[in-house]
Amino acid sequence: MDRKMELSTWLVLCFTLAHLALHTDSIAVMSVDLGSEWLKIAIVKPGVPMEIVLNKESRRKTPVAVCLKENERLFGDSAVAMSAKNPKVVIRFLQDLLGRQLENPQAALYRKRFPEHQLVAAEQRGTVLFKLSDESLYSPEEILGMVLNYSRSLAQDFAEQPIKDLVITVPVYFNQAERRAVLQAAQMVGLKVLQLINDNTAVALNYGVFRRKDINATAQNVMFYDMGSSSTTATIVTYMTTKTKDWGTQPQLQVQGIGFDRNLGGLEMELRLRDHLAKLFNAQKKTSKDVRQHPRAMAKLWKEANRLKTVLSANIDHTAQIEGLLDDIDFKAKVTRQEFEELCSDLFTRVADPVHQALKVAELKIEEIDQVILVGGATRVPKVQEVLLKAVGKKELGKNINADEAASMGAVYQAAALSKAFKVKPFLIRDAALYPIQVEFTRSIEEDGVKNIKHNKRVLFQRMSPYPQRKVITFNRYTDDFEFFVNYGDMSFLRESFLSIFGSLNLTTVRLSGVGSSFQKHSDIESKGIKAHFNMDESGILALDRVEAVFETVQDGEPEEESTLTKLGNTISSLFGGGSSETDGKENLTESVQDEEESTSKSEKDDQEEPETPKEREAPTAQESAKPEEQGKDKPDGEKADQADAGEDQAKSEKPETLDKKVEDVGKEEVKDPETNKTEEVKKPKGPKRVKISEEVTVRLEIQDLPDLSQEEMSQSQKKLQDLTDRDLQKHEREKMANSLEAFIFETQDKLYQEEYQAVSKQDERDQISAKLQEVSKWLDDDGYAATTKELKTKLSELRKLCKDLFFKVEERRKWPDRLAALDSMLNHSAIFLKGARLIPEADQIFTEVELNMLEKVIAETTTWKNTTVGEQNKLPSTNKPVLLSKDIEAKLTLLDREVKYLLNKAKFAKPKPRKEKNTTQEAKNTTQEDKNATAGDNERVITPEPETDTMGEAENKDEVKPGEAPPTASETEKSSSEDGEAKIPNPIVLEPSKGEEL
């Protein structure tokens, strides 16, 4: 019984948890592969591992286009279709304008490509604004926010639940300002960005996730060549397994080299083909107008050029056709693939440049690349593949991933990994920061009595440094408030054209206050410098977490407890016979730990008043541990960024068991006695305890590359977008209500002529309804276009109220046959059950007389009610309101079903009454046998016991129960026991759930 109660408790708990799970918030996540022309959306939700979201046109990708009409917004394919009619209100290819100021060359290129748009500068930030009218001004971030919000609506409709968390892909060449612009766009529409992942990294992750079994300890170098609509990138990724502390051996991808061309892609090819078609149309001289001066005609030519480029990828020639291009003049011209390749000949010569850049950065040769895989829609152009194949020298190019959806699928896998609601197999990612970042500061120095200002630069993150990671830089020479600058480092690897559109090379000015007061407060203790903690997060965005002034003092009277690492360092020093003092070993170990988390200038150590310690003489400086090509170069004095990234990886990968062996004898020193030849342990004295004191320093940041939106500007943008969303929802509700009203009018007018509706209504009643329908229909045609949602809803309610009785009578007559048949069947089965229950012998009866009488009463009352009500209904005219209602029939069915189920459940769980058999002959024989056994000890006593049951309530039976058969009842077991004449011993083993078994 205890086990039954335990099982019941578990079942109730599981049911409760399942019931509660239905009422929890959404746990689905999504990804948006944000391209310049297209976006792809993928989701992960319970029951749907990874799936591409279909848009309203059932397509797997959606154009990044927004149409901003006066009272309406259109997205995707609808917006693109509108561009041929009114291109001024359709905004596309806005990715290149994110984080850009108006004077940037990229804005000038956008004006050249799309002259129909008017770009102006924002008053506060100087960024680009789309001016649609004097009142309608939209920033690229606001347009992108609209696109992201539309993506969320598509994902929510597909997932059938709300979604808030997402991962967004961005081009790898995006700088800090562009990445922050994407985050601001998501913030405007209330989306939570889990990560900005580089699109090339997302592709590499998708490739690796589905090939986990092929990744081993041997490094595999794969190049992903991605030519999209606006840009081209080449990425070299190394796949191999690595040991981790938490997950054991897991696959890892590491970005080794990146090359890119920001303006090489399919869009430039289409625009050149568009201009070629415009030239051909003007050459036909069917009109005196220049087609290039008409935006609508150029939009039609661009659409045809896009189609033509796709067709020429599979055919050597094709005919372009446009009806009514200009002044109702049709255009038709034949274009060959050779002509197309000649138009883009200079573009094809740039195809191999990203490959060479990536190989140079990765310091690899093309022979070391195992495979080159194509990504992006523009790689389908035959000439691109021809030039690329020649550049890489491979037999063939890899086409074994989905060129359009790989990035979105990789991003949604990362979204599931970052979400707390899903558990995925770990796949380690070591992305690389494309641009170096350094810290610059000035310091006053005095040489020969002359004060000078010294400018110092220290690299914080090298080019291609892995991220996410944290860095700490220490300023040891400042005792008062000061400022320093965070800027981009050496950007000479960029071409002049790319550098001109990059933007400002200055990132942030950091002003510190409170430094002087902290030094005055702790003037009597040792200073460890001003430490600035930097963090480059998973999105590749640099942030200054905090700045603190650190001091160190010695507590009197309390010995310092040696740390495990300090003890380990002392032990290792003694093992190698260094014979050094405890101070030397401790200082060397401390230096190595500091190298992992902070960077300190050697010149600052030399400038300190303290004498040089053995640590400073022996420990290698950060400059000595730098790359070979950086050694030997003269660097200015000042703070220096951390270069010991490898130390962190080595420390993490060290085996725990090895560390335990090393720490077994820490803090002890073995001394051998020459006379007894025995080893004694001598404990080393502990030094004074050193206490670290940190004082937070006030930080004021001034962003130099592109100021972030102020709180007021962000609130205004959020309100603007929310108002547009509300307007769209109201418009959608109004259209939905107008459609419902119109549909109700047409359907009801048709029903008035149907036989079943005429049978239950009079002619004057139908005429009244028809007149009202015609009246509302006329109002809808004349004034309905200006009616509000409330007015439409009122009209629909009036019509439904007028037709309510008619529809009710028809609906009831439709339900009668099934409901009455179900009631007859229930009465029949209930009567049979009652008859069988009364035939049970009195000795075995499990039902009381009251229960049987109650069932009999319910059957009789239900039968009487049915016969009476059906008779009354048959006497009524069909046009009258019915007295036989389907809800009453259902109530009778429910009452009868409840009574029968009660008795059935009682019979199901009832226990048979034990039977007592009186056999005087057998008793006499047993008595005689007992007398004999009392006198003769060699005779055996035979007892016929009654059947027994174990604690589980089951009688052991020698006949094994087969699968699918019910276990024997108590009466059957008793009968079997008496027939066998043998004592049945209860089973002593109580079955319990095994460990780890889930109930």
N, C-alpha and C positions, 0 to 999 in steps of 0.2 A: 504493500500500500504506500510505503514511503517513496518507493521508486516511481509509482504512478503519480503521486503528488508532485514529485520533482519534475517529471516529464510535463505535466500539465502547466507547472510554473514556467518552464522554458518556452512552451508553446505560446502562452499568454504574453511573455516578454517579447518573443520574436514578432508576434502579431502587432504588439504595441509599437515596436521600433519601425516595422514596415508602415504602420499607419502614420506615425510621425514623419517618416521620410517623405510622404506625399505632401506634407505641408511645409517642408523646408524651402529655403530660398534656392534660387537657381545656382547650379555649380558648373554650368557649361562655360567654356572659354572659346575664343575665336582668334584667328589671325587674319591680317590684311596684308597682302603682298602689294605694296603701293608702288606701282610703276608710273611712268610719265604718261602713258596712253591708256593702259589697262590696269584694273585691280582684280585680284583673285581673293576670294574669301573662303576660309576653311574653319570648321568647328570641331570641337570634341565635347561630347556629352555622354552621360551614362547610356550605354547601349549603342552608341555611335562612335567608334574609335577615332577615325579621322576621315572627314568627308568634305568635299568641295561643295560650297553653297551655290545653288542655282538662283539666278535672278528671276524677275517677273516674266521675262521672255524665255525662261528655261535654258539660259545659256550659262556656261561655266566661268565666263569672265565678263566683266562689265567695264565699259569705257569710263575713264575718269573725266567726266564732263558734267557741268552744271549750267542749266538754263535759268536765268533770273529775269522772268517777265514781271510786269507790274504787279499782278495779283496771283502769280503762280510760279512754282519752282518745278523743274524737270531734271531728272538724273539719268545717267546711263544712255541707253540706246534712244530713249525719247529725246534727250537733249541733243544728241548727235543728229537725229532726224530734223530737229528744229534749226540746226546750224545752217542747213541749206536754204532755209526761208529767211532767217534773221540771224546772221552770224555775230552781230554785235552783242547779243544778249547771252551767247554761249561761250563759256570760259573753259579752255582745255589747256593741257600741257603746262600746268602751273607749278610743277615741281622745281623748275629752274629758277623760280622767283621767290622761293622760301628763304627767308633770312637775307634778302637782298635789298640794298638801297637803290634808289632810282638811278643814280649815276653809274651803277655797275654795268660793265659791258654786256653782261648777260641780259639785263633789261633792254638794252638797245637791240640785241639780237632778237628778243621776243617781239619788239615793235616791228622789226623788219619782217619777221615771219607772219605776224598777225596784225597788219596795219589797221584792222577794223576796231581794235580795242584802244581805249584812251587810258594811259597810265599817268598817274600823278603821284607826288611824294606826300607821305604823311607828315603832319606838322611837327610832331614830337620826335619821332624816330627817323624820319627821312626814308622810310621803307616804301615799297611799291604799293599803290592802291589802284584797283579797277574802278573807274568812274563810269557808271552807267547813266547817271543823271546827276543833277545838282544835289539831290537828297540821297542818292544811292551810291555809296562808296564802300567797297569791300576789299579787305586785305587778303593776300594769298592764304594766310593762316585761317581766316574765317571761311574761305571757300573750301579749304581742306577739311575744316571741321564739319562742314555740311556733307562732304563726301564720306567722312568717317561715320557720321550719324546715319547716313543712308545705308552704309555697309552694315551697321549694327541692326537696322530694321530688317534688312534682308536675312541676316543671320538669325534674328529672333523669330521671324516667320518660319524659317526652315527648321529651327530647333524646337519651336513651339514653347519657348520659355525665355525669360529675360536674360540678357547677357551684358556684362559690364567690363570684364577683364579681357584684355587682348594683347597680342604681340604684333608689332608693326615692322615690316621690313623697310629699310632705307638703303640708298646706294652707299657703298663703302667709302666713297670719296666725300661724303657729307662732313663738313667741319662742325665745330661746336655750335655756331649760330644756327646752322640749318637743322641740327638735331634738336636744339631747344625749340625751334619753331614748330617742329612736328609735335613735340610734347604739349606745347601751348595750344595747338589746334585740337588735340584730344581733350585737353582740360576744358576747352570752351563748351564742349558738348557732354561733359560729365563721364568720359571714358577713363578707365584706369589702365594705364599702359604698364604691363608687366616688364616689358623690355623692348628697346629698339634693337633689332638684330640686323646686321648687314645682310643684304640679299644674297651675296655670294656665300656667306657662312650658312645661311638657311638652306641653300641648294646643297652645299657640302654635307650638312647634317642629314638632309633627306636621303642623299646618296649613301651615307654611311649606315643609317638606321636600318635600311633594308638589305644591308650586306654585312651584318655584324659577324657572321660566321667566317667571312673571308678576311677579317682583320686579325692579325696576329702580331707577334713581337717584331716581325720584320717590317720596316718602314715601307709604305707604299705612297708614292708621289703621284698625285692626280691634278691635272690642270682643268679648271672649268672656264670655258670661254663663253662669256655672256654678252651678246649684242642685242640690246633692246631697241626701243623706239628712239631714245634720245642719247644714249651713251653705250660705251663698250668697256667691259672689264675682263681681265684675265687674272685668275687666282690660282695659286699653287697651294695645295693642301696635302699634308702628310697624315696618313692614317696608321695607327699602330696601337697596341694594347699597352696599358701602363698600370702599375700597382697603386691603389689608393688605400687610405687608412680605413675608410668607412665601408667601401663596397668591394674591396679586393681588386682583382684584375678586371679592368673595364676598357672598352675601346675609347680612343681619343682622336680628335682631329685638331691639327694645329696649322694655322695659316702661316705659310712661309714667305710668300711673295705676292705682291699685288701690282698690276699695271692697269691703267685706265685711260680712256679718252672721253671727255665729257660731252663732246658734240658730234660723235660718230655713231650713227644709228639709222634705223629705218625711216625716221621722220625726215631727215635731210634728203634721203633718196626720193621719198614721195613728193617733197616740195620741188625738187628739181624736175621730176617727171610732170608735176602740175604745171610748172612754168613752161615746159616743153609743149604740153598740150595747148596752153594759152597761145604760144607762138604759132602753132599750127593753125589754130582757129583764126587768128588775126591774118595769117597768110592767105586764107581762103577768101578774104575780102568780101564776105557776105554782108557786112555792115561796116559803117565808118567808125563805130565806137571801138575803143580799146577794151577788151574783155578784162584786162588786168586792173582797170579802174573801177570795177564793179564787184563788191565783196560777195554778193550772192552767187554770181557766176563763178568766181574763183573758188567758193566753197563747193560748188558742184564739181568743178574740175579736180579739186583735191580729193573728193570722195571717189571719183572715177580713177584717179591716179593710184589711190590705195588699192582698189580692186585690180587695176592693171598690173601693179607690182606683184601681187599674189599670183596672178595667172601666168605672168612671164617667168615665174620660178619653175613652172612645169611645162611651159610651151615656149617655142622659139619666137613666136609672134602672136599678136592679138589686136583686135580692133576695138578702139575706144568709141563709145556711143553715148551721147547725152541728148535727150529731147528738150527742146526749148531752152537752150543754154543762155541765150541773150536775145531779147526782142523776138521771142518765139522762133528763133533760128536753131535748127538741129545741128549737132556737131557729130562728125564721124571721121575717124582717122586711124590708120594702121600703124602700130608701133612694134618694132622688133626688139628681141632681147639684146642684140648687138648695140642698137641705138641707146637702150637703157644703160648698158655697161659703159658706153662712151660718155654718157652724161655724168656718170658717177666714177669716172676713172681715177680722179684724185682721191676720192674716198676709199677706194679699194687699196690704194697704196698705203693707207694708214691702218689697214686691218691687222698687220703683224706687229705694230708698235707695242700694244699692251703685252703681247707675249714676251718680247724682248725685255720690257721693263720688269715684268714679274720674275723672269729668270735672273736678271741682274740683282734684284733685291733679295731673292732667295739664295743667291750664290750657287746656283745649280746650272747644269748643262741640259740641253734639250734631250740628250740621251738618257738622263736620269729620270725623266718623266715617263711613268708607266702608261698613262692614257690621257688623251685630250678629249673632253666631253663638251658637247655643244649645249648651250642654254640660250633662251631668248628667241623671239620670233624672227628677228632679222637674220639669224644664222641660216634660215631656210633659203636665202638668196644663193643660187649656185656659184656665182663669182666669189662670194665671201668664203664659201667652203673651199673653193679651188685655191685661193690665195693662202688661206690658213693652213691647208694641208701641205702646201709647198713650204711654208714657213716652219712648221713643226717637224717635217720629214718623217711622218708616220705613214703606215700603210693605209690607215683609215681613221676617220674621226668617230668618236663615241657618240652614239645617239640612243643610248639605252636608258635615258630618263625623260620624263615629260618636260619638255622645254618650257611650257607655259606654267605648269602647276607645281614644279619642284620647290620653288621658294616658299610658296604658301603652305605646302605640306610640311616642310621642315620647320617653319615658324610655328605652326600649330602644335607640332610635337614639343617644341620648346615651351609653348604656352601651357601644355598639359604638365610638363615637368616642373614649371614654376608654380603652378596652381597647387593648393593644398588638398584639393578634392580628388586628384588622380595620382596614381603611382605608375611610373613608367620605368623601363630599364635605363639605368644611367648611361649617358653618352657624354663624355667630357669634351668641352669646347675650350680651345685656347685661341681666342681671336686676337687680332693685332691692331694696334693704333697706327694709322697711316701717317699721321703728322707728329713730329717731335714737339715737345712742350718744355720750356725752360723757365727758370726764375731769374729775374734780373733785379739788382739793387745797387745802391751807391753807398759809399762809406768814406768818411773823412779820415785821411792819414796825414801824418806829419813826417817829412823827410828833410833833414838838415835845417830844421826850424821853419820850414815852409809847409803850410797846410795845402793839401790837394784833395780833390774829389776823385775817388777811384770807383770805376764802373765794373761790376762783377756779373758774370753770367754762369749759371749752373743748370745743367740739363736735368730736368725732373723725370721726363719720360722720353726715352730714345725712340727713334723711328722704328716701327714694327715691334714695339714693346707689347707683351701680352697684357690683356686686361680681362676681367676686373682685377685691380690691385690697389693697394694703398702705399703711399710714400710719406715719409716724414723728413723735413729739412730743418736743421738746427742753426740758429743764429747765435753765435757765442760772443760777439763783439759789441752788441747793442745793450745799453742800460737805460735807454729812454725811448719814448715813442718814436716810431719810424714807419716807413712804407717800403713796399717792394712790389714788383710787377711780374705778372704771369703772362708770358707771350709764347707764340709759336717759335720753334727753334729754326735750325737751318733748313730753308725751303728751296735750296738750289736745285734739288732733284726735279722740281716742277718746271715745265716749259714756260716761257715768258707769257704766252697767251693764256695758259691756265692760271698763272700767278696773278694776272691782272683781274680775273674774275673771282679769285679766291676770297677777296675781302680783306678786312683789317687783320694784320698780323699780331696786334696787341689784344690780349684777351681781357685781363682784369688788373686793376690797380687795387692793392690791398693796403689799407691804412690801419695801423695798430695803435690803440690808446690803452693806457693803464700799465704799460711796461715800466715806466719810471716809478709809479706808486708801488708796484709789486717789489721792485728792487729796494725801495726805501723801507718797505715793511719787513723784508728779509735781508737786511744789510749785514747781519752778523753771521750768516751761513753761506755755504758755497753755492754758486749758481751753476746750473747745468745748461743754461742757454734758453732761448726762445724757440719752441718747437711748433712748427706749422704742419698740420696733418692734412694731406691731400688724398682724395679718393677718386679714382676713375671707375665708374660703376659699369654694370653689364651693358648699358646703352652707349658706352663710350663717351660719356659726358663727365668732364672734370669738375670737381667741387672741392672747396676748402671746408673741411668739416669743423675744425676748431684750431685755435692758436692758444698755447699756454706757456707760461713762464715756469720753469722747473728749477727747484732748489733741492739741495740734499744736506742733511744734517746728521750728526751722530748722537744717539741717545745714550746718556750717561747711565752706567750701572746695569745695563741690559746687554748681554752678549748677543751678537747677531747670529741668527740661525742660518746656516749655510743652505743654499738651495741645492736641489738635486743636480742641476747642471754644473754648479760650482764644484760640488763633490766629485762629479764625474771628471771634470777637468783636472782636479788635483790627482785623482787616481791614474788617469792616462799619463800625466806628466811624470809621476813616480814610476810607472811601468817602463817608460823609455829611458829611465835613468838620468833624467835631466837634472835632478838634484836642486831644482829651483825652489825658491821659497814659495810659501802659500800665496803671497801677494802677487807674484809674477803669474802664477797659473790662473788666479782669479781674474786679473786684469785682462789677460789674453782672451779668456772665455767671454768676458763682458764685451770686449771689442767685437768679437764675432757675432754676438747676438745683436748688438747695435747696428751692425752692417746690414742685417736683414730688415730693419724697420726704420732706420733713419740715416741721413747723410750729413756728415760734418766735414768742413773744410780743413785740410792739413795746415794751411797757412794760419787758420785761427788757433789751432793747437800750438803752433810755434809762437804765436804772438802772446800767448798767455804768460803771466808772470811766473807760474809754477815751472820748476825744472822738468826737463824731458824725462819721462818714465820709461822703464824697459818696454812697456806696452807700445809706446809710440815708436821705439826703435825697431821692434821686431814685427809688429802687425803690419800687413800690407795695406797701403792706402787704396782708396777707391779708384784712383787713377791707374795704379798698377794692375788692378783687376779688370780694367776695361778691355775692349776689343784690341787686337794687335794693331790695327790701322790707326787707333786713337792713341797708342802709347808713343811717347817721344815728342808729342806736340806740347807746346807751351800753353798753359791755361792760366788765366788770371786768378788772383787770390779771391777768397770769399767762400761762401757756402757752396757745397757740392752735393748733387743729387745722388741717391742711392744707385749703385751699380751691381749689387749682390743679389740679383733675382734668383740665381741658381741655388743659392744657399737655402732659400725657402723650400724649393722642391726637394733638395736632398734631405733636409730635416724632416719633411713630411713623409718621405718614402723610407725612412730608416725603420728597420724591423723592431717591434716592441720587445721580442725576446732577447735580441742582442743588447738592447738598452738595459733590460733587467739584469743581465749578467754583469754588465759594467758597473751597475750601481750597488751590487751586493756588498762590496767592501768599502763604500765611500766613507770618508771621514776617519779611516783607520790606516795606520802605517805599521808594517811588519818589521820587527827588529830581531835579528838572529843573535843568540848568545853563543860566542865561540867556545865556551867551556862545556855547556850542556847540549849544544847543537840543537836548541829548541827555539822556536819562533814565538815571540811575544807581540801582542798587539798594543800599540801605543796610540792613544787618542790625541789628536792635534788640538791645541787651544783655539777657541773661537774668538774672533775679533768683535769689536763693538758693533752694535746694530745700527745700520744706516737707514734713515727714513727719508722717503721722497715726498716733497711738498709741491703741489701744482697750483698755480694761480691762473684762472681763466683771463685771457686778454680780450678786450673789446675789439671787434673786427668790423670795419666798414668797407664794403666792396663797391667798386665802380666798374661796371662792365664796359669794355672799350670796343669790342668788335661789333656788337649790335645790342643796344639796351633792351632788356626784357620789357614786356608790357607791364605798366603799373597796375596796381590793384583796381584803380578806377577804370582804366582802359580794358582790363580783363572783364570786369563786371559789365561794362557797356557791350562788349562783344558777346558775352554770354546771354545778355538780355536780348540783343538783336537776333541771335540765332534761335533763341527760345521763342521769340515772337513769330519768327518765320515758321518754326515748327508747329506752333499753335495754329497759325493761319492755315497751314497745310492740312492739319487735322480737322479744323472746322470745315474747310472746303471739301475734304473727303467725306465727312459726316453729312454735309449738305447734299453732295452728289449721291451718296448712298440712300438718303431719305427720299430724294427726288426720284431715284430709280425705283425704290420700293413703292412709292405712291403711283407712279405710272404703271408699274407691273400689276398692282392691285386693281387698278381700273380696267386694264385689258382682260385680266383673268376673270374678274367678276362679271363683266359684260358677256363673256363667253359662257360662263356657268348659267346665266339666266335662261339660256336656250337649251340646256341639257335636261334630259328627261327626269333624272332623279331630283333635280332642283325644282322643276315644274310640278312634280308630284307632291311636294310638301308645301307649296306656296300658292297663293291666289294671284290672279292676274293684276289686281290693283296694287298688291304688295310688290310684285315684280316691276310694275310701271314706276312706282315711287323710287325704287332703288335705281332703276335705269336713268331716271331723270336726274337724280343726284350725281350719278357717275358722269353724265354728260356735262353737268354744270362744273364739276371739279376739273374735268379734262379740259374744258374751254379756258378755265382760269389758269391752268397749268401752262397752256400754250401761249396765253396772252401776257400774264404777269408772273408766271412761275420762275422765270429766269432771274428775277430780282427778289424773290421770296427768301426769307430766312429759313434756317433749319427748323426753328420753332413753329413757323407758320405751316411748313410742309408737314411737320409731325401732327399738328392740330387737324389738318385736312384728312390725313390718313386715319386718325383716331375717330373722326366723325363717320367716315365711311365704314370702318370696321364695326362701330356701334350699331349703325343702321342695318348691316347685314348679319349681325350676330345671331339672331333667332333663326334665320334661314340656314346658316351654316351649321348651327347646333342640331337642328332636326335632321339634316342630311348626315352629319357625323354620327349621331346616335343610331340611325338606321344601318349604317355601315358596320357598327360594332356589335349589333344584336346577334347575328348568327354565331360568331365565334364565342361570345360571352355565354350565350345560352347553351351552346354545345359543351363548353367547359363545365357549366353548372350541372348539367344532366350527367356528365361523366363522373363528377365528384359525388353526386347523390347516389349513383349506382354503386360505385366502389365503397362508399361509406356504409351503405346498407349491407353489402356482402361482408364487410369487415365486422359489422355489428352482429350479424347472424353467426359468423364463425366464432366470435368471442363468447356468445351465449352457449355454444355447444361444448365449451371446454369443461371437463369434469370438475365437480366441486373441489375435489382434493388438489387439483392442479390449477385452479382458477387464480389468476393474478390480478384481475380487475375487480373492483368493488361494484356493488349493485348501483351505487350512486353515480359512478362514472359511466356505466353503461346506460343508465336512464337518461343522463345528461346528453349523451350522444344521440340517443333515440329521439329525445325532445328537439334537438337542433335539426335533425333530419326531417322530422315532421313539420316543424315550423317553416323551414326553408322550402319544402315541397309545397306547402299550403300557400306561402307568399308567391312562389313562382307561378303556380296555376292561377291564382287570383289576379296578379298583376298583368300577366300575359293576356288573360281574358278581358280585363278592362282596356288594355291597349288595343286589342282587336276591335273593340266596339267604337273607339274614337276615330274621327276622320283623320286622314293623313296630314291635313294642314294644321291640326291642333298641336299644341305642345305635348310631347310624349310623357306618359306617366311611368313607363318602363325605361329606367335610366341605367346606363352602363356602370356608373359608379356604385349604384345600389347592388347590381349583380356582383360586382367585384367585392363589395363588403360581405355579402352572403358567402361567397367563395372563401374569403379569408377566415370567417368565423368557423365554417365547417372544416376547413383544412387545419385550423389550429386544434380543434377537438380531436381529430383523427391522429394528428402528429403527437399529441400528448400521450395518447394510449399506445401508439407504436413505440415511442421512446421508452415508456414504462415496460413494455414487453421486451424490448431489446436488452435492457439492463437488469431485468428481474432474474432472481436465482430460483431454480426449481426446489420445491419442498422435498426434504429427505423422506424416503419411504421405509416403514418398519414392517418387515415380514415376520409373521408368527408361525413357527414350525416346531410343534411340541415334540415330534419324533426326533428331529435333529438335536433338540436340546437334551432329550433323554440320552441319545447316543453320546453326546459330549460329556454328560455327567458320568456315565458309565466309564467312558475313556479316562476321565480325570481320576476316578477311583482306582482304576488299574495302574495309572502312572504313579499314584501315591504309594502303592505297594511294590511295584516293580520299577526299579530305577533304570533299567536298561531300555525301557520303552520310551519312545519319543512322543512328546506332547505336540499336538497339532491345533493351532488356533486360526480361525478364519477372521482376519481383521476387516474393519470397515475401511473404505478408501480414505486416504489422507491427502491433504494438499500442502504444498510448501508455502513459504512466505510470499511468493509471487502470485498465489491463488491458482496455481496450475497443478493438476494431478499428473504424476509421471505415468506414462503409458508406454508399454513396450512396442506398440505400433507407432512408427515414426510418422509425423504429419508431413505430408507432401506439400511442396509449394503450390499456392493457389487454393489449398483446401483449408477449411475452417478447423480450428483445434477442437478436440472432443469436449462435449459438455460434461458437467458433473455427473449427470445420470448415466451417460454412456460409460464414463470411467468406472462408476460404481458397478455397473452391470458387467463390464469386462473383468473387474477385480474379483467379483463373486464367481464368475465362470472359471477363471483360471485357478482359483483356490489357492493363490499364493499371496503373501503379504507384500504390499506395494510400499517401498521405502521412499520417503520424500527426497527430492534432489537437494543436497546441501549447498550447491553452488548458486550464488545469487549473481546474475549477470549485471555488470556495471559497464558504463561507457569507457572505452579505452582512452588513453591520454591523447589529447589533441582532437578527439572526436567532437564534431559540432552537432548539436541537437537542433 
